[in-house]
């Protein structure tokens, strides 16, 4: 299965977190490669470009934590049966 078909399948299944993870992974991998190429010519520029994958890592970590907390809260509070009082006639 090609990566495009896999990403399309994730999109159709509404798996937003997995798509977000793949996006951050692609951004981090691309910026590491670009930083390596620039480091061959100018070391300080190559090292400064490495900030992009660091920010991507921090962002994906915070998104995963927020996603887990929201999902936990939704499952905890929304799955409780409602306490209803009988209606008075």
Secondary structure, DSSP 8 states (H G I E B T S, - for coil): --HHHHHHHHHHTT-HHHHHHHHHHHHHHHHHHHHHHHHHH-HHHHHHHTHHHHHHHHHHHHHHHHHHHHHHHHHHHHSS---------
